[in-house]
Amino acid sequence: MVGDNTWFSSQLVRLVLEEQYFIYNYKLYRQTAGSASGSSLTIPLVYIYLYYWRQHLLQDLINKNELIIRCQDEAIITWNRSEDELRTILATANSQFPQPIWNITHIGSSIHFRDIDLTNENRIFQTCVYHARMFNDKQLLSSFPDIIQPKIKQDPWKWLRAAMLKAIRYCSGHDTFREEMLEIKWQLESYKIPKGIFDQTHDEILQDFGVTVVYPPYTRSNCELMREHVFNYDRYRKAKKQARKRTSIPSSVYT
């Protein structure tokens, strides 16, 4: 059978969710205890649900001027009204479904989401790189030098370029960008990586994205210029990827 058969796909999903059958190593098994939560099927279904339902749901509940950011099954929203009103709206959203879909982890003027730190300071939205230090890196690495090899030691050039591009994308202001550059330098020194690598990588990024060094009188900082060039490059890559998808001919075959 050629084509997209929605009924056939839904029946397969129902077989897994209701009867909890699955195939492993070419054999059919049935789970008799527990649920299908956390399986390789249910996790993508959650993502699909959030993707197709979040816009309809949030447009009814959240002011259109607010910012909504989602990554997989986690999300953050900006809110400029009272906290009680926010909790009431989210509780109303949860009451529409058998199981709660919104689990509030934190409400405040500053929050980190994945590897980015977001702050609302006097109604000005600011972002920078978030660093999670849950243990003493140096002590751990010195205890297991042969087992633990951080990315910065595996390939300093690749790590440094990725760190600089992250700083350019994430840091919304000149001061936070400068602080992140100092943080990167500190990490290089901590792992005893030559200082010259930093300047060489920085110059390469400037050349790759066509950014010239700004001299006085300053009109725009290097940080602003680099962000503009990197974002333009990101938009170009996204448009090119979408163009490839449009030109490709999708096909599916069921046997």
Beta strands, then each sheet from edge to edge (+ up, - down):
strand 1: 21-24
strand 2: 27-30
strand 3: 68-71
strand 4: 74-77
strand 5: 110-113
strand 6: 116-121
strand 7: 124-129
sheet 1: 1+ 2-
sheet 2: 3+ 4-
sheet 3: 5+ 6- 7+
end
